[in-house]
């Protein structure tokens, strides 16, 4: 079968290779992948910025497909079903935080950028019927990450003023959709006018270009400040988020693409009773709750572009450039 593997001998660091079709073990199912989606972690693997990298590993955490075979008779009911995959393994019993054994599909274990995948049956969920293959593949990792940040950590409520930064990326896009589904008043920020315009068309209530020196003043004037802020950048912009957060508000960050902040305005944090929280890909319970919301509200992931496996390098380059508006999808 064909698969996209990490190979750091090549300039592109990835290549389309002939790889062995996986054999399933006890407790596993063989999934014929119909669509898979990129995440930033895939590009970080290509750049050598992810731990435990191994050349020859098939990349990809997100996927959807059809169960072609199961190993155990007790799992026979899965045969032939259309499924999406939960890419998180070994979360553990503590809903508050993942175990030390927690890992994500796609590195260092083989992932979804291939024609077939062997995966434990307990990672399978039936594909929501209102989603096509590309939409279903786009949902899992970014969807559960956004859900945990916004709903579990942020405890968003109807009527809350919510800011989602860096709109256009997968997690931010889902956070915006989930915020609207929960009845929040949605603001988004970006440095690109095209992304802000798309967000407006998708239902955002307020738009802010964070490259403007007075965007924080504009945000406070328009909204009165934010109850919940969802951010994937951190860096020195964290102090700007502190300045636009309402007293008693929450800032939840799920990434640090801009690195660590040089300083934090500690006085504003304690005086305004702010909560600054970290968040990751969610637990199994978060995944179930996220799926329930997606099904109830018939939420559809925003698809940016679809590429074949043969064009995977173009897909990765698009993500690296930050040009996407929604999820980038690969088709085997």
C-alpha positions in Angstrom: 0.0 0.0 0.0 1.0 3.7 -0.3 1.8 5.9 2.7 3.4 9.2 3.5 6.4 8.5 5.7 8.9 10.8 7.5 12.3 10.5 5.8 14.8 13.2 6.8 17.2 12.2 4.1 15.0 14.0 1.6 14.8 17.8 1.2 11.1 17.7 1.8 11.5 15.4 4.8 8.5 13.3 3.7 8.0 10.9 0.8 5.2 8.7 -0.7 6.4 5.2 -0.2 5.3 1.6 -0.7 4.7 0.3 2.8 3.5 -3.0 4.2 -0.3 -3.4 4.7 -0.7 -3.6 8.5 -1.5 -6.9 10.2 -4.1 -6.6 13.0 -3.6 -8.0 16.5 -6.1 -8.9 19.2 -8.3 -5.9 20.0 -7.6 -4.2 16.7 -9.4 -3.4 13.5 -8.2 -2.8 10.0 -9.5 0.5 8.6 -9.5 1.4 4.9 -8.8 5.1 5.1 -11.1 7.2 3.0 -9.7 10.6 4.0 -7.1 12.0 6.4 -6.4 15.5 7.6 -3.3 17.5 8.4 -2.5 19.0 11.8 0.4 21.3 12.8 2.0 18.4 14.6 2.5 16.7 11.2 4.4 19.8 9.9 6.3 20.0 13.2 7.4 16.4 12.7 8.6 17.3 9.2 10.6 20.2 10.7 12.1 18.0 13.4 10.3 19.9 16.2 8.4 16.9 17.6 9.8 14.4 20.2 10.6 10.7 19.5 10.9 11.1 15.7 11.6 8.0 13.7 12.2 7.9 9.9 9.9 5.5 8.2 6.9 6.2 10.4 3.6 6.9 8.6 2.4 10.4 9.7 -1.1 11.5 10.3 -3.4 11.7 13.3 -6.8 12.4 11.8 -8.7 9.9 9.7 -12.0 8.4 8.7 -12.7 5.2 6.8 -14.4 1.8 6.6 -13.7 -1.2 8.9 -12.5 -3.9 6.6 -11.6 -6.5 9.2 -11.5 -7.1 12.9 -9.4 -9.6 14.7 -11.8 -10.8 17.4 -15.3 -12.2 17.1 -16.5 -10.0 19.9 -15.9 -7.0 17.7 -17.6 -8.4 14.6 -20.4 -5.8 14.8 -17.8 -3.2 13.6 -17.3 -5.0 10.3 -18.1 -2.7 7.4 -19.0 0.3 9.5 -18.0 3.9 8.6 -15.9 5.3 11.4 -13.8 8.2 12.6 -10.8 7.7 14.8 -10.0 9.1 18.3 -6.2 9.8 17.9 -5.5 10.0 21.6 -4.2 6.9 23.4 -3.8 6.2 27.1 -5.4 9.3 28.6 -6.0 7.6 31.9 -8.7 7.9 34.5 -8.1 11.5 35.5 -10.3 13.9 33.5 -8.2 16.8 34.8 -5.0 15.8 33.0 -3.5 13.1 30.8 -1.4 10.2 32.1 2.4 9.9 31.5 1.6 7.2 29.0 -0.6 9.5 26.8 0.4 9.6 23.1 -1.1 10.7 19.8 -1.5 8.6 16.7 1.0 9.3 13.9 4.3 9.5 15.7 6.0 7.4 17.0 3.3 4.9 15.8 2.1 4.7 12.2 -0.7 7.1 11.4 -3.5 7.8 8.9 -1.6 9.1 5.8 -1.9 5.7 4.1 -4.4 3.4 2.5 -4.9 1.3 5.6 -4.4 1.6 9.4 -4.5 -1.0 12.2 -6.0 0.6 15.3 -7.5 -0.6 18.6 -11.2 -1.0 18.5 -11.7 1.3 21.5 -10.4 4.2 19.3 -13.3 3.8 16.8 -16.5 5.9 16.7 -19.3 5.8 14.1 -19.0 8.5 11.6 -21.6 11.2 12.1 -24.1 10.7 9.3 -24.3 14.4 8.3 -20.6 14.5 7.4 -18.9 13.4 4.2 -15.5 11.7 4.3 -13.4 14.8 4.1 -15.4 16.5 6.9 -15.3 13.4 9.1 -11.6 13.1 8.7 -11.1 16.8 9.6 -12.9 16.5 12.9 -11.0 14.4 15.5 -7.8 16.0 16.8 -8.6 19.6 16.2 -12.2 19.1 17.2 -11.5 17.5 20.6 -8.7 20.0 21.3 -11.0 22.9 20.7 -13.8 21.3 22.7 -11.6 20.7 25.7 -10.2 24.2 25.7 -13.6 26.0 25.2 -16.1 23.8 27.0 -14.2 21.8 29.6 -11.5 24.3 30.6 -13.2 27.5 29.5 -16.7 26.4 30.7 -18.3 28.6 28.1 -21.9 29.7 28.7 -24.6 31.2 26.5 -24.1 34.9 26.2 -20.4 34.8 27.1 -18.1 37.1 25.2 -15.5 34.7 23.6 -12.4 35.6 21.6 -10.7 33.0 19.4 -7.3 34.1 18.2 -5.6 33.0 15.0 -8.8 32.2 13.1 -8.2 30.0 10.1 -6.4 27.1 11.7 -8.2 23.9 12.5 -8.5 24.2 16.3 -9.4 27.9 16.1 -12.0 27.2 13.5 -13.7 24.5 15.6 -13.5 26.7 18.8 -15.4 29.4 16.9 -18.0 27.0 15.6 -18.5 25.4 19.1 -18.7 28.9 20.7 -21.5 29.9 18.4 -23.2 26.5 19.0 -23.1 27.2 22.7 -24.8 30.6 22.3 -21.7 32.7 22.9 -20.9 36.1 21.3 -18.0 35.4 19.1 -15.0 37.5 18.3 -12.0 36.4 16.3 -8.6 37.7 15.5 -6.1 37.3 12.7 -3.4 39.2 10.8 -5.1 38.4 7.5 -8.1 40.3 6.1 -9.2 37.3 4.0 -9.5 35.1 7.1 -11.4 37.8 9.0 -13.8 38.2 6.1 -14.4 34.4 6.0 -15.0 34.4 9.7 -17.6 37.2 9.3 -19.4 35.2 6.7 -19.3 32.2 9.0 -21.1 34.1 11.8 -18.4 35.9 13.8 -19.8 38.9 15.6 -16.6 41.0 15.9 -13.3 40.9 14.0 -9.9 42.2 15.1 -6.6 42.4 13.2 -4.0 41.8 15.9 -1.3 43.6 13.9 -3.1 46.9 14.5 -1.5 48.7 17.5 -4.9 49.7 19.0 -6.7 46.4 18.5 -7.0 45.8 22.2 -8.7 49.2 22.7 -11.1 48.4 19.8 -11.9 45.0 21.3 -12.7 46.5 24.8 -14.8 49.2 23.2 -16.8 46.8 21.1 -17.3 44.0 23.6 -16.5 45.3 27.1 -13.9 42.5 27.3 -13.9 38.8 27.1 -15.2 36.1 29.4 -13.2 33.3 27.6 -10.2 33.6 25.3 -9.0 30.6 23.3 -5.4 31.0 22.1 -2.8 28.8 20.4 0.1 31.3 20.2 1.1 32.5 23.7 4.4 34.4 23.4 4.5 38.1 24.2 0.9 38.5 22.9 -0.3 36.9 26.1 -0.2 40.3 27.8 -2.5 41.7 25.2 -4.9 38.9 26.0 -4.6 39.7 29.7 -5.5 43.3 28.9 -8.8 42.4 27.1 -10.0 39.8 29.5 -12.9 40.7 31.8 -12.4 40.5 35.6 -12.9 36.9 36.5 -12.3 35.8 32.9 -10.4 32.8 31.6 -7.5 32.6 29.1 -7.0 29.0 27.8 -4.1 28.3 25.5 -3.6 25.0 23.7 -0.3 25.8 21.9 2.6 28.2 22.0 3.5 28.8 18.3 5.1 32.2 19.3 7.0 30.6 22.2 7.2 31.6 25.8 6.2 35.2 26.9 9.1 37.5 27.9 7.1 38.6 30.9 3.5 38.4 32.3 1.6 41.3 33.7 1.1 39.6 37.0 -0.6 42.5 38.8 -3.3 42.5 36.2 -3.8 38.8 36.5 -4.2 38.7 40.3 -6.1 42.0 40.6 -8.6 41.0 37.9 -8.9 37.5 39.3 -8.0 36.0 35.9 -7.6 32.3 35.3 -4.8 31.3 32.8 -5.0 27.6 31.9 -3.3 25.2 29.6 -5.1 22.6 27.5 -4.2 19.7 25.2 -6.0 17.2 23.0 -8.9 16.0 25.1 -9.8 12.9 27.0 -12.0 10.1 25.8 -14.9 11.7 27.7 -14.2 15.0 25.9 -14.2 13.2 22.6 -17.6 11.7 23.3 -19.0 15.0 24.4 -17.5 16.8 21.4 -19.2 14.2 19.0 -22.5 14.7 20.8 -22.4 18.4 20.2 -21.3 18.0 16.6 -24.2 15.6 16.0 -26.8 17.7 17.9 -26.0 20.9 16.1 -25.0 19.2 12.8 -21.7 21.1 12.8 -19.6 20.7 9.7 -15.9 21.2 9.7 -14.6 23.9 7.3 -12.5 22.3 4.6 -9.7 24.4 3.1 -8.3 22.2 0.3 -8.2 18.5 -0.6 -5.0 16.9 -1.9 -4.0 13.4 -3.1 -1.3 11.5 -1.2 0.9 12.1 -4.2 0.5 15.9 -3.6 1.2 15.6 0.1 4.2 17.9 0.0 2.0 20.7 -1.4 -0.5 20.2 1.4 2.3 20.4 4.0 3.7 23.5 2.4 0.3 25.1 2.5 0.1 24.5 6.2 3.6 25.7 6.8 2.8 29.0 5.0 -0.3 29.4 7.2 -2.5 30.0 4.1 -5.3 27.6 5.1 -8.8 28.6 6.0 -10.0 25.4 7.8 -8.6 21.9 7.5 -6.3 20.5 4.8 -7.3 17.0 3.8 -5.5 14.1 2.0 -7.2 11.4 0.0 -5.5 8.0 -0.5 
